[in-house]
Amino acid sequence: MRLRCARAVDRRFFNREGISMKSGKLLFILITLAAVILTAGCVEPGMEIASSSFPPAELPPVGSSLTPYTVEGDSFTLAWNPSESEDLLGYNVYYRPHETETWLFLIDSDEAQLEVTSAMLPGGDYEFAVSSYTATEESDLHTSLDDTANPDTGWYLVWNQV
């Protein structure tokens, strides 16, 4: 498997049409893959890629900064700061092929990290998002492609299996 990264700069990714929402609001954080970016040499000196500030959510927040990610063989690990809500039941992880508008459900997770394998998702160009949820609600949609993220243009993963 060969990994490389690319920087998304087109603001059209903010379009949220076609997103299926349960009752309540979704909170998404696009998961940047710091290890992938560093491995591919796409990081400029002094550029922050492992943390981001997000506005507080009304429902269980996923967290305000991203944590390190690992890439090994045919898998990579997405990680995020856990919600501190006592009502939290888990996290929904979504993906979408790069330059598309519709988020697709990948899997739910009880922990604030997820190992994504080639059996779960074939090679390709992807953007990732995560939401936290309670028994009755999910928090509002938000990704690092929004202008509050750092970098504000976001990152996406190009996963080429060789």
Number of C-alpha atoms within 10 A of each C-alpha: 12 13 17 17 21 14 14 17 12 11 13 11 19 14 11 13 9 10 13 12 11 11 10 14 19 25 25 24 29 25 26 28 27 25 18 22 21 14 14 14 11 14 15 9 6 6 9 12 23 17 17 19 13 20 11 11 16 11 21 27 26 28 21 18 17 23 20 15 20 14 17 11 10 17 17 19 16 24 20 23 15 21 21 11 14 8 13 20 16 21 26 19 24 21 20 18 17 17 14 12 16 17 19 16 15 17 14 15 16 13 14 18 18 18 15 16 15 14 9 11 13 12 19 13 18 17 26 26 24 30 25 31 25 17 9 10 16 26 22 19 17 24 24 25 24 18 15 15 22 20 19 16 18 24 26 26 25 20 22 14 13 8
